[in-house]
């Protein structure tokens, strides 16, 4: 069946060998697979392509450029056509199950809200599959960690097929990269949420307008007449989105008493959007027991220590830091706030002093350290950060484990220590090597060692 379909799509005679899979990584491909390979336009990439292909197995190869010494079983197809070709193959091999589909975008808050949607679905007897920064998950359980906010289109379709069969709905983080790169090709949402919009990823999108236009693609993914919900506090974003689609709505405000995790305004907003999404897609408004809800790993994870609190959060943009610092100050009046943070390497450098400026506005004490330096010099990253801290005392400690231990040792009565940036991550990425490290584990071990 797939051979016949591909024969029509590619206008070639395919080998008699049954085609059983589709891949975009050479190391995964088999002799019965269709393999897609993007050849970059430089001599080194071309040489690497020829080497990898010589060592790989595949039944048919699809590339984006004509090149000397291509194998016989190959088709050259413009890359802009790949998503549709891949979709037609995937529709045969990995057809979409009959699920309600929910998409969530926004600069920040996607992961928390996605997780809350699954938890709220569980409370009303609906089984959810989530796909995002925390990996592929069923309720309270990670099935697969793929290391990105949004997987490739091929992987996404495989995940939904393999892990969504027994589910009632699938909720996914729709990153700007995934939207603009068409990684959600052919997938439409029954409802969507847009949580926030602020500076990030300008290393990729080049301008805020380009970034916004990438996010805005989510409207084209909505089924006709379906809604996109925005937090009630995001009035400026709502007004902007309303000019694009009249189907934009505020998420209803929750007025009841909520657990500590939702005392911060941004997490309350996350819950309101998650609740609106579930109620919209299943047309149910049951009583909710909010005390059963738990924060996802690394999202405002808070632990008490003597008269203090230690918070681990993934906040790594100016807006995210602003929200969590404001939230902590509001939730813990009379407490001093200490913030430990860094900035990732090989990412938008312009946000480094902006993040520092936000922390300087809110924190009583500041620790500047490493996040994921990647290929950059961590001390240069810290220097970039420090340009945003003016007239404030700080400690700059390059090694994050050392910085965290110093921050623990310097805790005094009635202080909140925020460890920002790493969240759920269990590594520090330096020159392509993941060195084991976890803020969450550091906090757990510190509290265990110092039990009263």
N, C-alpha and C positions, 0 to 999 in steps of 0.2 A: 504493500500500500504506500509506504513512504517512498520507495523507489519510483513508483509511478508519479507521485506528486512532485518529487525533485526533478524527474525527467522533464516535466512540463515547465517547472520554474526555471531550471537552468538550461533547458534546451540541449541536453546532452544525453548520451546513453550511459547509464550507470552500471557498475558491475553487478553481477547476479547475486553477490554476497548480500545477505539481509542487512539492512541498516537498522541498528538497534539503539543508537545514542547520538547525542550532540554535545560537543565540547568547545571551549575557547582556550583551554590550557593544554599544551602539548603533552605534559606529563600525565594527564588524565585520559588521554585519548586511547581508543582501542582500534583493532582492525575492522570493527563493524561500526565505526563512528563517522559522522560528518564533523570535521574540524574547521573552525573559523580562526584565522590568524591575521592580525593587523600588522602589516609591514611598514615600519617608519621610514621616511625618506632620507636615510643617510647610510653610508657604506658599512658602518659598524653594525647597524640594525639588520641590514640585508645579509651580511655575513652570518650573524647570529641566527637569523631565520633559516638559512640554508642548512646550518649545522643542526638546529633543533628538528627540522623537518626530516633530515636524513636519519635521525635517531628515533623518530616518532612513528606510531602506527595510526592509520586512518583508512577509511574506505574512500572518502572523498574530501578534498581540501578546498576551502573557499578563502580567497585572499582579496585584498583591496587594490593591489597594484600588479601590473605586468612586470615580470622580472626574468632575466635570463636563467636558464637551468631550472625552471619550474618543473615539477613532476607532471606526468601525463594526466593523472586523475585530479585535475584542479579546474576551478572556475574562478575567473576574475570578475568581481561584482563591486560596484561603487559602494563605499561604506555606508552611505545614507540609506541604502536599500536593505542593509543587513537586518535591522529589527523585524521587518516584515517577512523576510525569508526565514529568519529564525523562528518567528511566530508560527509560520505554516508548518515547520518541522515539529515544533513543540506541541502544536495542537494535535498532532498524531501521537507523539511519544509521551507527552506529559500534559494531557488535557486538563483544563482548570476544573476543579470540583465545584459543585453548586454551593457557593459560600456568599455570604454578605461581605462586601469589601469596604474597608475603612482606611482612608489615607490621612496622615497627619504631617504637616510641614510647619516650619518656623525656624528662626535662628537658634532658639533655645527651647527647652522643655519637651521636645518630642519624645524622648525616651521615657520620662516619667509618665506622660499622658498615655502613651501607648501601653505601658504596663498597667496603668489604672483602668484602661478600657477592658483589658483582659480580666482583671480582678472584678470589676463591676459586672461584666458578662457572667462570670462564675456565680455571683450572688443571685442572678436571676435564672440560673440553670442553663446558660449558654456557654458552650466550649469555644474558646478562642485560640487562634494561632497568631503570634506576634513575630514580626520580622523587623530588626533594627539594630541599634548599637549594641544591645546586649545579646545579639545573636538570634537564632530561631528558638522560640519558646512556646511551650504550652503553659497553662496556669502554674506559676511558681516553680517552673522547671526549665532549665536550658537544655535544648536538644543538640544544638550545634552553634559554635562560635565561629563566624566567618570573618571577623576582624574589620568590618566596615559598617557605616550607617546603612547603606543600601547596597545589596549585592548586584552582580551583573544580571542582565535580563535573563540569560540562560539559567543561571543559578536560582534566581527568584522563582521562575516558573517550576523548576524542579522542586524547590522547597515547598511551594504551595501544593503541588501534586502529592509529594511524598508524605508531608506532615499535616496536611489540611483535610484529609479524607473524612475523618470522623468529627470535624469541627463544624460549628455553626457560622463562624465568621473568621475573617483574617484582617488584622490591623497592622499597618506597616508605616514606618517612618519614610516619608518622601523627601529626600534631601534635594537641594538645588542641583547638585551634580547628577543625581539620578534622573531628575525631571528634564534637564537640558540635554542629557545624553540619551534620552529615550529608553532608559532602562525599565520603564513601566509600560512599554509598548503594548497596546491592545488591552490593558487592564483598566477597568473603569470602577469608580467608587460609588457606593450607595450613599455615602455621606463622608464629609471631610472636615478637618480642623486646621486652622492656621493660628499658631499660638503667639508668635512675636516676630518682629523684624527689626534687626539692628546690624551693625557692621560685623562681618565675618567673611572669610573665604575670598577676600579681594586679591589674594595671590592667584586665584583662578578666574574670577569673574571680572576683574579689572576696575569695575565701578559699581556703586550702589544701584544705579539704574539697571545695569546688566544683571546684577544679583537678584533684584526685585522681579525682573522679567522672567528669570529662570524659575523662581518660586511660583509666579503667576500661572505657569503652565498647569498647575494642579486643577485650575478651573476646567480645562479641556478634558480632564480625566473624570470629572463628575458626570454621572448619568443625567440625562435631561430632567430638569426640574428639581434635582436634589440639592441639599443645602451644604454650605460650608460655615462652620461655627467659629467664632472669634471670642476670646475672653472679654468680659464686660468692661474691664479696665482699659482695653486696647482701643480707645475711641479714635485716635488718629489713624491707626491701621485699618479699623473698620470703615472709616470714611473713604480711605483710599481704595479699599477692595470693593466697596459698594459701587464705585464708578466702573468697575470691571464686570461685576455680576450682581444683579438684584437678589440673587439667592444667598447672599451673605447675611448671616444672622448672629446676634449676640447670644452666647450661651447663657441660659437663665442663672441668676445668682442664687447661691445656696445660703440660707439665713440661719440654719440650725447650728448648734454647737458642734465643733469638729475636734478630732484628736490633735495632738501637738504637731504632728507632721504638716497639718494643713493650716496651722496658725499663720504661717507666712503667706502673704497675699498671692505670690506667684504659684505656690502649690495649691492654694484654694482655687485659683483660676484654672490650673491644670485639671483639678477634680471636676470643676463645673463643665469644662469642655468635654471631658471623658464621659460624664453623666449624660450630657446632651447628645453625644454620638450614639451611645447605647440606647437611650430612650427613642431616638429618631429612627434607628435602623430596625429596632424590634417593636416599636410602637407600644412600649410598656413604661409605666411610671409606678413601679412598686416601691414599698418602703425600703430604704437603704440602711444597712447597719454599717456606718462608716468606721466603726471601731475594728472591723475585720480587715480593713485595708492596710497594706504595708508598703513602705517606700521601696522602690527598686534599689538594687545594689549601687552604692556610690551617689545616690541622689538625696541630699539632705539627711544622710544617716547620722543620727545624733545619739550620743551616749553621755550619761552623767558620770562625773568623776569628782568625788567630794562635793565641794560647793560650785564646781565648774561644769561646763558642758563642752564636749569636743564634737565638731561637725565635720564630716567628710562629704565633699560635693564635687561634681564634675565641672563646675562653673569655669569656663575658659574663654569667655568673651567679656567685653566691658559691660554689656547689658546684663549678662548672667551674674557677674560679680556685684553690680549695682543692686539687683533684685535680692540676692541672698544676704548681702550686708544690711540692706534696709530691713529685710525680714527678720534677721537676728536681732537688730537693735529694737525693733518694734516688739518682738516676742519676749525679749529678756531686758526690760528696762532696768537700769541700775547696774548692769553688767558691763565690764570693759570688753571690747572686741579685739582679738588678736587674729591677724590674717597671715597665712603662709601660702605663697603662690609662686608660679613661674609662668613662662610662655613656651609653647611648642616651637621647635625649629622647623625650617622649611615651610612655614606657613605665613600668613599675612603679618608682615613686620610692623605695619602702621598701627596695629591695635596694641602693641606692647606698651608704649607710654600711656595710651588711653586706659588700659587696664590698671596700670600703676596709679594713675590719677584718681580713678574710682576708689581704689583701696585706700589711698591717702586721704580721701574725703571722709571715709567711714571708720577706718581702723584706728585704735588707740596705739597699737604696736604692729610693726610690719616685719615679716621675714620674707626675703626674696631668694628664690632658689631655682632649681631646674625642674622642668616638666619632662617633655620628651625632646631632647636637643636634636635628635636625628643626625643630619650630617653637619650641623652648625656647631661652632664653638660655644659651649654653654656660658662661658664668661662674657662673650660678646652679646649673647641674648640678654644676660643680666644687665649689661651696660645700656642696652637699648631700653630696658624696662626702667632703669633708674632715672632716665631723662624725664619721666613723668612724675617722679616723687620729688616735690620741691618743698624745702623748708620743713621736712619731716624726718624724724629719726627712723632708722631701719637697720636691719642686719642682712647682709648679703652672704649667703652660704651656698656654694655651688652644689655640693652633694646633698641631695634631698634627704636621704636617711639621717644624715648628721643634723640637718636643719630641723627636722621633725623632732629628733631627740632633744635638741636644745630648747625648742618651743615647749615640749612637755616639761622639761626641768624648770622652766621659768614661769610656769603657771602659778598664779596667786589666787587668793579667794575671789569668788564671784567674777570669773572671767569666762568668756566663750572663745575657744580656739577654733578657727575655721581653716581646714586643710583643703585648699581649692585646686582644681585642675585635673586630678588623676581619677577621682571617683571610683568606678568599678575596676579600673585597669590594674593588672597584677604584674606590671613590668615598667621599666624605663627604657625607652628606645634610643640607643646611641650607635650611630654609624651602622645601622642595619641589624644590630644585635639587641635582642630583648633581654635586659638584665632583670631577674626576678625582684619585684618590689611591689608593695601594696600599702597605701595609706590606711585602708580598713584593717589590715593585719597588724600594722604598727600600733594602731589605737587599741585593738583587742589585747595585744600582748602587754602594752603599757598598763592598761587598767588591771589586767590579771596579775601583773607583778606588784601592783601597788594597792591591792585590796585592803580596805581598812578592817 
